[in-house]
Amino acid sequence: MQKRLSGLILSFIIGAYCILFVPGQAAFATQGQQNAEQVKLAKEFVSQLSKGKFELSVARFDKVMSKALPADKLKTIWGGIVRQFGQLQRTSETREEIVNQYHLVFVTCEFERGKLDAKVVFSVDNKITGLFFVPTESYRTPSYVDASLFEEEEVTFGKGIWLLPGTLSLPKGKGPFPAVVLVHGSGPNDRDETIGPNKPFRDLAQGLASQGIAVLRYEKRTKHHRLKMALLMGNMTVKEETIDDAVAAVDFLVKHERIDSSRVFVLGHSLGGNLIPRIGTETDRIAGFISLAGSVRPLEDLVLDQTRYLFSYDGKITDEEQLKIDEIARQVKKVKSPELSPETDTNELPLGIPAKYWLGLRGYNPAVSAKALKAPLLILQGERDYQVTMDDFSKWKNALESRSKVKFISYPKLNHLFMEGEEKSSPAEYTVPGNVAKAVINDIAHWVKTQK
């Protein structure tokens, strides 16, 4: 169960809000009166959550959900939502979908500080087999995107069993064009790096393509090859998770007839930015590197710091939350211990991530490693980002201040997604539709075009 819930914890830390989906042993489409009954049950379920009746709530779970998400875990999750969005004020409309033989009921929940849809997934016997909280609003194309200036084509690249689908945004014309590869942050991201109604990688790709720069974005291996990666979980490192595919994407663009092979750049967001130096050691075909909120601190420290931030967001930490912080602190200490080995019990480590993954990051300092890169660097940071902070940005600057061909830009109003806001940043704002700031698109486009 630790491994199953680790995705939940990691998603919560990086700002997502997908709670859990565990397919049961038998789930079939339902119709007519049974659908109406499930709408009623979904509304009752949300009502029980708001009243703190978690034992009643889980009574409707199927066997797999009951094991994976017992009442105490559900209480913690609901508490996190309330902490970010405030108390539930009311439920309003409902809607239904049938997806892959599952009956989905969406209940719109109006909290003090925003709206979420509770997406409750039912099986044929009226048992709940999945639970999500998702934004009620949808993605909006930014005004700086001009679809008349570029075209998009579906592509596939990679080797053997790890082929990946992607989208290449190409400016119209013969080219050759400079190009950028987009490298994801943590988690099983899609090609748009979708978080709620927001799609920062789509914004970047289409915004840059509107300014004459080709962009390749693709499904992350841990999403597209989820089952195969699960089988390899105990042996996975960031090389298999991210680096190999970023290099394959560069190789694909270098060979494309409409791409200038001498001007292929890599842009990494969050974990992708952290791994820029390691990507650079795998190929000499990269003309420059762009880090968007690239983390510098060790991943285990980020996990602990983000947990503390979220639990103290409203100025107080409950005893239960402090116990969780203490537990993660012990797990972080285990990661840093010289006794850590590939055989270390995964349950003793943060997020349920196996020891080999942590060992693969041991001793790695991206800011220091970036000194050895010959290609130019652009380091961008949102000053409201609570996940990768100005502390990380300062570490980049301190390590690289004596290196030539490095540019640093920070943006006072931007968060981890490089979207604007005014108040203290939290995961709640990731559920509000927004777009990567136009200034970021312009700064990247200008920098790429000036690298000859």
C-alpha positions in Angstrom: 0.0 0.0 0.0 2.9 2.3 0.6 3.9 2.2 -3.1 0.3 2.8 -4.2 -0.1 5.8 -1.9 3.3 7.3 -2.7 2.0 8.6 -6.0 -0.8 10.4 -4.0 1.7 12.0 -1.6 4.1 13.0 -4.4 1.2 14.5 -6.5 0.0 16.4 -3.5 3.5 17.8 -2.9 4.1 18.9 -6.5 0.7 20.6 -6.6 -1.6 18.1 -8.2 -4.9 17.2 -6.7 -5.7 13.8 -8.1 -6.5 11.8 -5.0 -6.8 8.1 -5.9 -8.0 5.7 -8.5 -8.0 2.0 -7.8 -9.9 -0.2 -10.3 -11.8 -2.9 -8.6 -12.1 -6.5 -9.6 -15.4 -6.0 -11.4 -16.7 -2.7 -12.8 -19.3 -2.4 -15.5 -21.4 0.4 -17.1 -24.7 1.1 -15.4 -27.8 2.7 -16.7 -31.2 4.2 -15.8 -32.3 4.1 -12.2 -29.0 2.8 -11.0 -27.3 5.9 -12.4 -29.7 8.1 -10.5 -28.9 6.1 -7.3 -25.2 6.6 -7.8 -25.7 10.3 -8.2 -27.5 10.3 -4.9 -24.8 8.2 -3.3 -22.0 10.5 -4.6 -23.7 13.6 -3.1 -24.1 11.7 0.2 -20.5 10.7 0.1 -19.3 14.3 -0.2 -21.7 15.4 2.5 -20.2 12.8 4.8 -16.7 14.1 4.1 -17.7 17.6 4.9 -19.2 16.5 8.2 -16.1 14.4 9.2 -17.9 11.1 9.0 -15.0 9.3 7.4 -15.9 5.8 8.7 -19.3 6.1 6.9 -17.6 7.4 3.8 -15.3 4.5 3.4 -18.1 2.0 4.0 -19.1 2.6 0.4 -15.6 1.7 -1.0 -14.9 -1.6 -2.7 -12.4 -4.0 -1.2 -9.4 -2.6 -3.1 -10.2 1.0 -2.2 -10.9 0.1 1.4 -7.4 -1.3 1.7 -5.7 1.5 -0.1 -7.6 4.4 1.4 -8.8 3.7 5.0 -10.7 6.2 7.0 -7.6 7.8 8.6 -5.9 8.3 5.2 -9.1 9.8 3.8 -9.3 12.2 6.8 -5.8 13.4 6.1 -6.5 14.0 2.4 -9.8 15.9 3.1 -8.0 17.9 5.7 -5.4 18.9 3.1 -8.1 20.1 0.7 -9.9 22.1 3.4 -6.6 23.6 4.4 -6.1 24.9 0.9 -9.6 25.7 -0.2 -11.4 26.4 3.1 -14.6 24.8 4.4 -17.1 23.3 2.0 -20.0 25.8 1.6 -22.3 23.8 -0.6 -22.6 21.3 -3.4 -24.3 22.4 -6.6 -24.7 20.7 -10.0 -23.8 17.1 -10.9 -22.9 15.4 -14.2 -22.2 11.9 -15.3 -19.9 10.1 -17.7 -19.3 6.5 -18.7 -15.6 5.9 -19.3 -14.1 2.5 -20.0 -17.0 0.8 -18.4 -16.9 2.9 -15.3 -19.7 5.2 -14.2 -18.3 8.6 -13.1 -20.3 11.1 -11.1 -19.0 14.7 -10.8 -20.3 16.7 -7.8 -19.4 20.4 -7.9 -18.1 21.4 -4.5 -18.0 25.1 -3.7 -15.4 25.9 -1.0 -14.6 29.2 0.7 -11.7 29.8 -1.7 -12.7 28.1 -4.9 -14.5 25.2 -6.6 -13.6 21.6 -7.2 -15.5 18.7 -8.7 -15.5 15.5 -6.7 -15.2 12.8 -9.3 -16.6 9.6 -7.8 -16.2 6.4 -9.7 -18.7 3.6 -9.2 -18.8 -0.1 -10.0 -21.9 -2.1 -11.0 -22.7 -2.9 -7.4 -22.7 0.7 -6.3 -19.3 0.5 -4.7 -16.9 3.4 -5.0 -13.8 2.2 -6.9 -12.1 5.6 -7.6 -11.9 9.1 -6.2 -10.5 12.4 -7.6 -10.9 16.1 -6.9 -10.6 18.1 -10.1 -11.0 21.7 -11.2 -14.4 22.8 -12.5 -12.9 25.0 -15.2 -11.0 24.1 -18.3 -7.8 25.1 -20.2 -7.7 28.5 -22.1 -5.4 29.2 -25.0 -3.3 32.3 -24.2 -3.6 35.4 -26.3 0.1 35.2 -27.3 -0.6 32.0 -29.3 -1.2 32.7 -33.0 -2.3 29.4 -34.6 -1.9 30.8 -38.1 1.9 31.0 -37.7 2.6 27.3 -36.9 1.4 23.8 -37.4 1.5 20.7 -35.2 2.3 17.2 -36.2 2.2 14.0 -34.1 5.5 12.2 -33.9 7.1 9.1 -32.3 10.7 8.8 -31.2 12.9 6.6 -29.0 14.1 3.1 -29.2 12.8 -0.4 -28.7 10.1 -0.8 -26.2 10.4 2.8 -25.0 9.0 4.6 -28.0 7.2 7.7 -27.0 4.4 9.8 -28.8 4.8 13.5 -28.9 3.7 16.7 -30.6 6.1 18.8 -32.7 5.0 22.5 -33.0 6.6 23.8 -36.2 6.6 27.4 -37.5 5.2 27.6 -41.0 7.8 27.9 -43.7 10.8 25.9 -44.9 13.1 26.6 -42.0 15.4 25.4 -40.8 14.2 26.6 -37.4 15.8 26.6 -34.0 14.1 24.0 -31.7 13.5 23.4 -28.0 12.8 20.0 -26.2 10.6 20.3 -23.2 11.6 18.1 -20.2 9.0 17.4 -17.5 9.0 17.8 -13.8 8.3 15.0 -11.2 5.5 12.6 -11.7 3.9 10.8 -14.7 3.3 13.9 -16.8 1.6 14.1 -20.1 3.1 16.1 -23.0 1.3 19.3 -21.9 2.5 18.8 -18.3 -1.2 19.1 -17.4 -1.9 20.2 -13.8 -5.7 20.8 -13.3 -6.9 23.1 -16.1 -3.4 24.3 -16.8 -1.1 23.1 -19.5 2.2 24.9 -19.2 4.0 22.9 -21.8 1.3 23.6 -24.4 1.6 27.3 -23.6 5.4 27.1 -24.0 5.3 25.1 -27.2 2.6 27.1 -29.0 3.9 30.4 -27.7 7.4 29.8 -28.9 6.2 28.4 -32.2 4.3 31.6 -32.7 7.6 33.3 -32.6 9.4 31.1 -35.1 10.9 28.4 -32.7 10.0 24.7 -33.1 9.1 22.9 -29.9 8.9 19.1 -29.2 6.8 18.0 -26.2 6.1 14.4 -25.4 4.5 11.9 -23.0 6.7 11.1 -20.1 7.9 7.5 -20.0 6.4 7.0 -16.5 3.0 7.9 -17.9 3.0 6.3 -21.4 4.7 3.1 -20.2 3.2 3.1 -16.8 2.9 -0.7 -16.4 6.4 -1.5 -17.7 7.9 1.2 -15.5 6.0 -0.2 -12.5 7.7 -3.6 -13.1 11.1 -1.8 -13.1 10.3 0.4 -10.2 13.0 -1.2 -7.9 15.7 -0.5 -10.4 14.6 2.9 -11.8 16.8 6.0 -11.6 16.4 9.4 -13.2 18.3 8.1 -16.2 15.4 5.7 -17.1 12.8 8.2 -15.9 13.9 11.3 -17.7 17.4 11.5 -19.1 17.3 8.8 -21.8 14.2 10.2 -23.4 15.4 13.8 -23.3 18.5 12.7 -25.2 16.3 10.7 -27.7 14.2 13.8 -28.3 17.3 15.8 -29.1 18.5 13.1 -31.5 15.1 13.2 -33.2 15.1 16.9 -33.7 18.7 17.0 -35.0 17.7 14.7 -37.8 14.5 16.6 -38.7 14.7 18.3 -42.2 13.1 21.5 -41.0 15.2 21.9 -37.8 18.5 23.6 -37.6 20.6 20.8 -36.2 23.1 23.2 -34.7 20.4 25.1 -32.7 18.6 22.5 -30.6 18.0 23.5 -27.0 16.7 21.7 -23.9 14.3 23.3 -21.5 13.8 21.5 -18.2 11.0 22.3 -15.7 11.5 21.5 -12.0 13.1 18.0 -12.0 13.8 18.5 -15.7 15.8 21.7 -14.9 17.6 19.9 -12.1 18.8 17.2 -14.6 20.0 19.6 -17.3 23.7 19.0 -16.5 23.2 15.2 -16.6 21.4 15.4 -19.9 24.2 17.5 -21.2 26.8 14.9 -20.4 24.9 12.3 -22.6 25.1 14.3 -25.9 27.1 17.1 -27.4 24.3 18.1 -29.8 22.6 20.6 -27.4 23.1 24.3 -28.3 21.9 25.6 -24.9 20.0 24.8 -21.8 17.0 26.6 -20.2 16.0 25.9 -16.6 12.5 26.8 -15.4 12.4 26.4 -11.6 15.1 23.9 -11.7 15.7 22.5 -8.2 19.2 22.5 -6.7 18.5 21.2 -3.2 18.4 17.4 -2.8 15.0 15.9 -3.7 14.6 14.5 -0.2 15.0 18.0 1.3 12.4 19.3 -1.2 9.9 16.7 0.0 10.4 17.6 3.6 10.4 21.4 3.0 7.2 21.3 0.9 5.4 19.1 3.4 6.3 21.6 6.2 5.1 24.5 4.0 1.8 22.9 3.2 1.1 21.9 6.7 2.0 25.3 8.1 0.2 27.3 5.4 -2.5 28.7 7.7 0.1 29.3 10.5 -0.5 26.2 12.6 0.5 22.6 12.5 -1.7 20.0 14.2 -0.3 17.2 16.3 -1.2 14.7 13.5 0.5 16.8 10.9 3.6 17.1 13.1 3.8 13.4 13.4 3.7 13.1 9.6 6.5 15.7 9.3 8.6 13.8 11.9 8.0 10.6 9.9 9.2 12.2 6.7 12.2 13.7 8.5 13.2 10.2 9.7 12.9 8.9 6.1 15.0 11.8 4.8 17.7 10.9 7.4 17.6 7.3 6.1 18.2 8.6 2.5 21.2 10.5 3.7 22.6 7.7 5.8 25.8 6.0 4.6 24.0 2.7 5.4 21.5 3.2 2.6 21.7 0.3 0.1 19.7 -1.1 -2.7 18.2 -3.6 -0.3 16.8 -0.9 2.1 13.1 -1.4 2.7 11.2 1.0 0.5 8.7 1.7 3.3 11.5 3.4 5.2 12.1 6.0 2.4 10.2 9.1 1.4 7.3 8.7 -1.0 7.8 4.9 -1.0 10.5 5.4 -3.7 13.1 2.6 -3.8 16.6 3.1 -2.6 18.2 2.8 -6.0 16.5 5.9 -7.1 17.8 7.9 -4.1 21.3 6.4 -4.5 21.3 7.6 -8.1 20.9 11.2 -6.9 23.4 11.0 -4.0 26.1 13.6 -4.2 24.6 15.3 -7.3 24.6 19.1 -7.2 23.2 20.4 -10.5 24.4 24.0 -10.0 28.0 22.8 -9.5 27.8 20.2 -12.3 26.5 22.9 -14.7 30.0 24.6 -14.5 31.3 21.9 -16.8 28.7 22.6 -19.5 30.1 24.4 -22.5 26.8 25.5 -23.9 25.0 28.7 -22.7 22.4 28.6 -19.9 19.2 30.5 -19.1 18.0 30.2 -15.5 14.4 31.3 -14.8 12.6 31.4 -11.5 9.2 32.4 -10.2 9.6 34.3 -6.9 6.3 33.0 -5.5 7.2 29.4 -6.1 7.0 27.4 -2.9 8.2 24.1 -4.4 11.4 25.3 -5.9 12.3 28.5 -4.2 14.5 31.6 -4.5 17.0 29.6 -2.3 17.5 27.3 -5.3 17.8 30.3 -7.6 20.5 31.8 -5.4 22.4 28.5 -5.4 22.4 28.5 -9.2 23.7 32.1 -9.2 26.3 31.5 -6.6 27.7 28.4 -8.4 27.7 30.0 -11.9 28.4 33.6 -11.3 31.9 33.3 -12.6 30.9 31.3 -15.7 30.3 33.0 -19.0 27.2 32.7 -21.1 24.7 32.4 -18.2 21.6 34.6 -17.9 19.4 34.7 -14.7 15.9 36.1 -14.6 13.4 35.9 -11.7 9.7 37.1 -11.8 8.1 38.5 -8.7 4.5 37.5 -9.3 5.0 34.0 -10.8 4.5 30.6 -9.2 6.0 27.1 -10.0 4.0 27.0 -13.2 5.2 30.5 -14.2 1.7 31.8 -13.9 0.8 35.0 -12.1 -0.7 35.5 -8.7 -0.7 37.9 -5.8 -0.9 36.1 -2.5 1.0 33.3 -0.8 1.3 30.4 -3.3 -0.5 27.1 -2.7 -1.7 24.0 -4.6 -5.1 25.6 -4.7 -4.1 28.1 -7.4 -3.1 25.3 -9.7 -6.8 24.5 -10.0 -7.5 28.0 -11.4 -7.1 28.3 -15.2 -4.1 30.3 -16.2 -1.2 30.5 -18.6 2.5 30.8 -18.6 3.3 34.5 -18.4 3.9 36.3 -21.7 7.1 37.7 -20.4 8.5 34.2 -19.9 7.7 33.3 -23.5 9.3 36.5 -24.8 12.4 36.1 -22.7 12.9 32.5 -23.8 12.3 33.4 -27.5 14.7 36.3 -27.4 17.4 34.2 -25.7 17.1 31.3 -28.1 17.2 33.6 -31.1 20.4 35.4 -29.9 22.3 32.1 -29.4 24.3 31.7 -32.7 
